[in-house]
Amino acid sequence: MIRPTEVHPRASYRIWLRYADGLTGEIDLSHLAGKGVFKIWDEPGYFEKVHITSHRAIAWDDDIDLCADALYLELTGKSVEEMMPGVQQIMQSHDA
């Protein structure tokens, strides 16, 4: 998938992302805030610590990270199959 190159926190539990192919956009993560491990985002200044890890994840610490590929798909509105033709065939061959 495409590599994230920038991430910035925004108000109301939103993040702004830029990917290597030039795609940019904001993602609303407010549906996660206050739940499970994401409760820590309520601590002042914690959500603002978002960064990109060496493994391309969007992260806040060692306990909270989000898949950059899934966020890319959310920004584009495309499915995995649209972004990676043939992936379903590969997955089916592993299930056989």
C-alpha positions as CSV (number, residue, x, y, z in Angstrom):
1,M,0.0,0.0,0.0
2,I,0.9,3.7,-0.1
3,R,3.2,5.0,2.6
4,P,2.0,7.9,4.9
5,T,4.4,10.8,4.9
6,E,2.7,13.3,7.3
7,V,0.1,13.2,10.1
8,H,-1.2,16.2,12.2
9,P,-3.8,16.2,14.9
10,R,-6.9,18.3,14.5
11,A,-9.7,19.3,16.8
12,S,-12.4,16.9,17.9
13,Y,-10.3,13.8,17.5
14,R,-9.6,14.2,13.8
15,I,-6.2,13.7,12.1
16,W,-4.9,15.1,8.8
17,L,-2.9,12.7,6.7
18,R,-0.7,13.0,3.6
19,Y,0.4,9.9,1.7
20,A,3.4,9.4,-0.7
21,D,1.1,9.5,-3.7
22,G,-0.1,13.0,-2.8
23,L,-3.4,12.0,-1.3
24,T,-4.4,14.2,1.7
25,G,-7.4,14.3,3.9
26,E,-8.9,14.3,7.4
27,I,-10.2,11.4,9.2
28,D,-12.7,11.6,12.1
29,L,-11.6,9.3,14.9
30,S,-14.1,10.6,17.5
31,H,-16.0,7.3,17.4
32,L,-13.0,5.7,19.1
33,A,-12.4,8.4,21.7
34,G,-13.2,7.4,25.3
35,K,-13.4,3.7,24.5
36,G,-11.0,1.0,25.7
37,V,-7.3,2.0,25.1
38,F,-8.5,5.2,23.4
39,K,-9.6,6.7,26.8
40,I,-6.1,8.0,27.1
41,W,-6.9,10.5,24.3
42,D,-8.9,12.4,26.9
43,E,-5.7,13.3,28.8
44,P,-4.7,16.9,27.9
45,G,-2.1,16.9,25.1
46,Y,-2.1,13.2,24.5
47,F,-4.0,13.1,21.2
48,E,-1.6,15.7,19.8
49,K,1.3,13.2,20.1
50,V,0.2,11.4,16.9
51,H,3.1,10.3,14.7
52,I,4.1,7.8,12.0
53,T,6.1,4.8,13.2
54,S,8.9,3.2,11.3
55,H,6.5,0.5,10.4
56,R,4.1,3.0,8.7
57,A,1.5,2.9,11.4
58,I,-0.3,6.0,12.7
59,A,0.5,5.9,16.4
60,W,0.4,7.6,19.8
61,D,2.6,5.2,21.8
62,D,3.4,1.5,21.9
63,D,-0.1,0.7,22.8
64,I,-2.2,2.7,20.3
65,D,-1.7,2.5,16.6
66,L,-3.9,2.5,13.5
67,C,-3.3,0.8,10.2
68,A,-2.2,3.4,7.7
69,D,-3.5,1.2,4.8
70,A,-7.0,1.1,6.4
71,L,-6.9,4.9,6.8
72,Y,-5.9,5.3,3.2
73,L,-8.8,3.2,2.1
74,E,-11.1,5.3,4.2
75,L,-9.9,8.5,2.6
76,T,-10.3,7.1,-0.9
77,G,-13.5,5.3,-0.3
78,K,-12.0,2.3,-2.2
79,S,-12.1,-1.4,-1.2
80,V,-9.0,-3.6,-0.7
81,E,-9.9,-5.3,-3.9
82,E,-9.9,-2.0,-5.8
83,M,-6.5,-1.0,-4.4
84,M,-4.9,-4.4,-4.7
85,P,-6.4,-6.4,-7.5
86,G,-5.9,-10.1,-7.0
87,V,-5.7,-10.0,-3.2
88,Q,-9.0,-11.9,-2.9
89,Q,-7.5,-14.7,-5.0
90,I,-4.4,-14.8,-2.9
91,M,-6.4,-14.9,0.3
92,Q,-8.6,-17.8,-1.1
93,S,-5.5,-19.8,-2.0
94,H,-4.3,-19.5,1.6
95,D,-7.7,-20.7,2.9
96,A,-7.6,-23.8,0.6
